[in-house]
Amino acid sequence: MSDTFDATVGRRLRWRRKALGLSLKDISPACGVRFQQIAKYEAGSAQVSAAILWKLATALEVDIGFFFEGLSPSGSAEDRARL
């Protein structure tokens, strides 16, 4: 489930960034990470911490819940515990 979670967050992050016409370099200063790390978040190959996700939501002018849309609470208890 964590792979699904990371991929979903990454897709939504990329979609919103592009919808606003921003580059990776445009939003990286807002959350204090390099643009390469943002690319990893978007690809779903790196997990986003809660603090960084909050900063990204602020920079992209969305509620933090935006990143969780489309996810269901299903999955094993172990998967839910990791989230």
C-alpha positions as CSV (number, residue, x, y, z in Angstrom):
1,M,0.0,0.0,0.0
2,S,2.8,2.4,0.7
3,D,3.9,2.2,-3.0
4,T,0.3,3.1,-4.0
5,F,0.3,6.0,-1.5
6,D,3.7,7.4,-2.6
7,A,2.7,7.1,-6.3
8,T,-0.7,8.8,-5.7
9,V,0.9,11.7,-3.7
10,G,3.5,12.0,-6.4
11,R,1.0,12.1,-9.3
12,R,-1.1,14.7,-7.5
13,L,2.0,16.8,-6.7
14,R,3.1,16.8,-10.3
15,W,-0.4,17.6,-11.6
16,R,-0.8,20.6,-9.3
17,R,2.7,21.9,-9.9
18,K,2.2,21.8,-13.7
19,A,-1.4,23.2,-13.4
20,L,0.2,26.2,-11.8
21,G,2.9,26.4,-14.4
22,L,5.7,25.9,-11.9
23,S,9.0,24.1,-12.4
24,L,10.7,21.8,-9.9
25,K,13.1,24.6,-9.2
26,D,10.2,27.0,-8.5
27,I,8.8,25.0,-5.7
28,S,11.9,23.5,-4.1
29,P,12.9,26.6,-2.1
30,A,9.4,26.7,-0.5
31,C,9.9,23.3,1.2
32,G,13.7,23.5,1.7
33,V,14.7,20.5,-0.5
34,R,16.6,20.4,-3.8
35,F,14.6,20.1,-7.0
36,Q,15.9,16.5,-7.5
37,Q,14.2,15.5,-4.3
38,I,10.9,16.9,-5.6
39,A,11.4,14.9,-8.7
40,K,11.8,11.7,-6.5
41,Y,8.5,12.6,-4.7
42,E,6.7,13.0,-8.0
43,A,8.0,9.7,-9.2
44,G,6.9,8.0,-6.1
45,S,10.4,6.7,-5.4
46,A,10.8,8.7,-2.2
47,Q,8.4,9.1,0.7
48,V,7.3,12.6,1.6
49,S,7.5,13.6,5.3
50,A,4.5,15.2,6.8
51,A,6.4,18.5,7.3
52,I,7.5,18.6,3.6
53,L,4.0,17.7,2.5
54,W,2.6,20.6,4.5
55,K,5.1,23.0,2.9
56,L,4.2,21.7,-0.6
57,A,0.5,22.1,0.0
58,T,1.1,25.7,1.1
59,A,3.4,26.4,-1.9
60,L,0.8,24.8,-4.3
61,E,-2.1,26.6,-2.6
62,V,-4.1,23.4,-1.8
63,D,-5.4,21.8,1.4
64,I,-3.1,19.0,2.5
65,G,-6.0,16.6,1.9
66,F,-5.6,17.2,-1.8
67,F,-2.7,14.8,-1.9
68,F,-4.8,12.0,-0.4
69,E,-7.8,12.2,-2.8
70,G,-8.4,8.9,-4.5
71,L,-6.8,6.8,-1.7
72,S,-9.0,4.3,0.1
73,P,-8.5,3.1,3.7
74,S,-8.4,-0.5,2.5
75,G,-5.3,-2.6,2.8
76,S,-3.8,-4.8,5.5
77,A,-3.4,-3.6,9.1
78,E,0.4,-3.6,8.5
79,D,0.1,-1.3,5.5
80,R,-2.2,1.1,7.4
81,A,0.3,1.2,10.3
82,R,3.1,2.3,8.0
83,L,1.0,5.2,6.8
